Amino acid sequence: MIGGIGMPELIVILVIVLIIFGAGKLPEIGAGLGKGIRNFKKAVQEPVDTPPEVEDKSTDRKEQ
């Protein structure tokens, strides 16, 4: 059970997707979804390089 979704619910979702997109389009959808997940994982794992001029300098201000 994934997040409260059981096997019957997954089967119903798969049938609806099959009806909407058709059997020929499913491999393309799966490939696109896989690429999206890979790109998301890569983006999450990469460190963020922030240039010095973009850093937040609000803490350097003097109180007026």
N, CA and C atoms as a LAMMPS dump frame, in Angstrom:
ITEM: TIMESTEP
0
ITEM: NUMBER OF ATOMS
192
ITEM: BOX BOUNDS ff ff ff
-5.0000000000000000e+02 5.0000000000000000e+02
-5.0000000000000000e+02 5.0000000000000000e+02
-5.0000000000000000e+02 5.0000000000000000e+02
ITEM: ATOMS id mol type element x y z
1 1 1 N 0.836 -1.169 0
2 1 2 C 0 0 0
3 1 3 C 0.891 1.246 0
4 2 1 N 0.719 2.104 -0.996
5 2 2 C 1.515 3.318 -1.138
6 2 3 C 0.622 4.507 -0.785
7 3 1 N 0.852 5.118 0.37
8 3 2 C 0.107 6.306 0.748
9 3 3 C -1.389 6.099 0.814
10 4 1 N -1.835 4.927 1.193
11 4 2 C -3.263 4.662 1.29
12 4 3 C -3.879 4.169 -0.009
13 5 1 N -3.059 3.959 -1.043
14 5 2 C -3.579 3.457 -2.318
15 5 3 C -3.258 1.976 -2.411
16 6 1 N -4.291 1.176 -2.55
17 6 2 C -4.106 -0.263 -2.634
18 6 3 C -4.072 -0.747 -4.075
19 7 1 N -3.996 -2.048 -4.253
20 7 2 C -3.925 -2.643 -5.584
21 7 3 C -5.184 -2.362 -6.419
22 8 1 N -6.39 -2.456 -5.873
23 8 2 C -7.57 -2.161 -6.7
24 8 3 C -7.583 -0.726 -7.233
25 9 1 N -7.155 0.22 -6.412
26 9 2 C -7.117 1.61 -6.852
27 9 3 C -6.097 1.812 -7.959
28 10 1 N -4.938 1.164 -7.831
29 10 2 C -3.909 1.277 -8.868
30 10 3 C -4.387 0.696 -10.197
31 11 1 N -5.126 -0.394 -10.135
32 11 2 C -5.653 -1.014 -11.359
33 11 3 C -6.665 -0.087 -12.03
34 12 1 N -7.531 0.537 -11.24
35 12 2 C -8.516 1.469 -11.79
36 12 3 C -7.807 2.661 -12.44
37 13 1 N -6.778 3.191 -11.782
38 13 2 C -6.02 4.314 -12.343
39 13 3 C -5.351 3.911 -13.648
40 14 1 N -4.761 2.714 -13.688
41 14 2 C -4.104 2.234 -14.901
42 14 3 C -5.098 2.083 -16.045
43 15 1 N -6.281 1.568 -15.771
44 15 2 C -7.309 1.411 -16.811
45 15 3 C -7.741 2.773 -17.342
46 16 1 N -7.93 3.744 -16.457
47 16 2 C -8.326 5.087 -16.888
48 16 3 C -7.248 5.714 -17.756
49 17 1 N -5.987 5.584 -17.349
50 17 2 C -4.874 6.123 -18.147
51 17 3 C -4.814 5.431 -19.503
52 18 1 N -5.027 4.137 -19.534
53 18 2 C -5.01 3.38 -20.787
54 18 3 C -6.125 3.844 -21.713
55 19 1 N -7.294 4.123 -21.169
56 19 2 C -8.413 4.599 -21.979
57 19 3 C -8.127 6 -22.515
58 20 1 N -7.583 6.87 -21.679
59 20 2 C -7.352 8.253 -22.086
60 20 3 C -6.241 8.363 -23.127
61 21 1 N -5.093 7.738 -22.889
62 21 2 C -3.933 7.925 -23.746
63 21 3 C -3.762 6.842 -24.802
64 22 1 N -4.292 5.666 -24.594
65 22 2 C -4.113 4.583 -25.547
66 22 3 C -2.828 3.818 -25.289
67 23 1 N -2.781 2.594 -25.783
68 23 2 C -1.641 1.719 -25.52
69 23 3 C -0.368 2.197 -26.212
70 24 1 N -0.48 2.837 -27.347
71 24 2 C 0.701 3.28 -28.091
72 24 3 C 1.426 4.443 -27.432
73 25 1 N 0.707 5.238 -26.668
74 25 2 C 1.298 6.429 -26.059
75 25 3 C 1.932 6.136 -24.696
76 26 1 N 1.588 5.018 -24.07
77 26 2 C 2.093 4.71 -22.733
78 26 3 C 3.615 4.616 -22.637
79 27 1 N 4.323 3.999 -23.592
80 27 2 C 5.793 3.976 -23.485
81 27 3 C 6.415 5.376 -23.505
82 28 1 N 5.845 6.274 -24.316
83 28 2 C 6.36 7.644 -24.36
84 28 3 C 6.125 8.354 -23.033
85 29 1 N 4.965 8.145 -22.449
86 29 2 C 4.655 8.762 -21.157
87 29 3 C 5.59 8.231 -20.087
88 30 1 N 5.828 6.918 -20.085
89 30 2 C 6.729 6.308 -19.108
90 30 3 C 8.154 6.82 -19.252
91 31 1 N 8.611 6.961 -20.493
92 31 2 C 9.964 7.466 -20.725
93 31 3 C 10.092 8.911 -20.258
94 32 1 N 9.095 9.71 -20.553
95 32 2 C 9.13 11.109 -20.113
96 32 3 C 9.096 11.229 -18.606
97 33 1 N 8.296 10.399 -17.963
98 33 2 C 8.217 10.402 -16.503
99 33 3 C 9.548 9.964 -15.893
100 34 1 N 10.178 8.958 -16.472
101 34 2 C 11.481 8.491 -15.985
102 34 3 C 12.55 9.565 -16.117
103 35 1 N 12.557 10.275 -17.246
104 35 2 C 13.535 11.354 -17.433
105 35 3 C 13.299 12.469 -16.419
106 36 1 N 12.043 12.774 -16.17
107 36 2 C 11.725 13.815 -15.195
108 36 3 C 12.187 13.456 -13.799
109 37 1 N 11.987 12.204 -13.407
110 37 2 C 12.415 11.752 -12.083
111 37 3 C 13.938 11.785 -11.974
112 38 1 N 14.629 11.346 -13.037
113 38 2 C 16.097 11.381 -13.027
114 38 3 C 16.626 12.81 -12.915
115 39 1 N 16.025 13.722 -13.666
116 39 2 C 16.462 15.12 -13.603
117 39 3 C 16.201 15.714 -12.226
118 40 1 N 15.073 15.354 -11.623
119 40 2 C 14.754 15.853 -10.29
120 40 3 C 15.765 15.335 -9.271
121 41 1 N 16.084 14.051 -9.314
122 41 2 C 17.065 13.48 -8.385
123 41 3 C 18.432 14.128 -8.573
124 42 1 N 18.822 14.362 -9.833
125 42 2 C 20.107 14.991 -10.114
126 42 3 C 20.14 16.41 -9.572
127 43 1 N 19.048 17.149 -9.735
128 43 2 C 18.995 18.528 -9.256
129 43 3 C 19.017 18.59 -7.733
130 44 1 N 18.413 17.623 -7.083
131 44 2 C 18.383 17.614 -5.62
132 44 3 C 19.754 17.271 -5.058
133 45 1 N 20.508 16.414 -5.727
134 45 2 C 21.796 15.964 -5.221
135 45 3 C 22.929 16.943 -5.513
136 46 1 N 22.795 17.802 -6.531
137 46 2 C 23.86 18.73 -6.879
138 46 3 C 23.929 19.875 -5.872
139 47 1 N 25.143 20.27 -5.472
140 47 2 C 25.264 21.433 -4.588
141 47 3 C 24.972 22.714 -5.365
142 48 1 N 24.454 23.675 -4.67
143 48 2 C 24.127 24.952 -5.296
144 48 3 C 25.332 25.88 -5.175
145 49 1 N 25.824 26.359 -6.294
146 49 2 C 26.939 27.309 -6.31
147 49 3 C 26.361 28.699 -6.49
148 50 1 N 26.357 29.493 -5.432
149 50 2 C 25.815 30.838 -5.476
150 50 3 C 26.959 31.825 -5.67
151 51 1 N 26.878 32.643 -6.715
152 51 2 C 27.922 33.65 -6.914
153 51 3 C 27.898 34.66 -5.768
154 52 1 N 29.054 35.254 -5.43
155 52 2 C 29.129 36.167 -4.285
156 52 3 C 28.209 37.37 -4.407
157 53 1 N 27.987 37.892 -5.614
158 53 2 C 27.164 39.086 -5.754
159 53 3 C 25.673 38.81 -5.582
160 54 1 N 25.27 37.542 -5.586
161 54 2 C 23.862 37.199 -5.453
162 54 3 C 23.506 36.885 -4
163 55 1 N 24.482 36.671 -3.154
164 55 2 C 24.224 36.301 -1.771
165 55 3 C 23.44 37.393 -1.052
166 56 1 N 22.655 37.002 -0.076
167 56 2 C 21.838 37.923 0.696
168 56 3 C 22.728 38.773 1.593
169 57 1 N 22.636 40.087 1.433
170 57 2 C 23.463 40.994 2.224
171 57 3 C 22.623 41.797 3.199
172 58 1 N 21.406 41.331 3.481
173 58 2 C 20.515 42.079 4.373
174 58 3 C 21.044 42.095 5.794
175 59 1 N 21.866 41.153 6.202
176 59 2 C 22.404 41.128 7.564
177 59 3 C 23.558 42.12 7.726
178 60 1 N 24.118 42.626 6.604
179 60 2 C 25.236 43.56 6.673
180 60 3 C 24.791 45.024 6.82
181 61 1 N 23.503 45.281 6.713
182 61 2 C 23.001 46.657 6.788
183 61 3 C 23.099 47.187 8.216
184 62 1 N 23.351 48.475 8.286
185 62 2 C 23.363 49.149 9.587
186 62 3 C 21.941 49.581 9.914
187 63 1 N 21.596 49.518 11.179
188 63 2 C 20.271 49.954 11.598
189 63 3 C 20.181 51.46 11.502
190 64 1 N 19.059 51.962 11.015
191 64 2 C 18.88 53.405 10.849
192 64 3 C 17.889 53.939 11.842
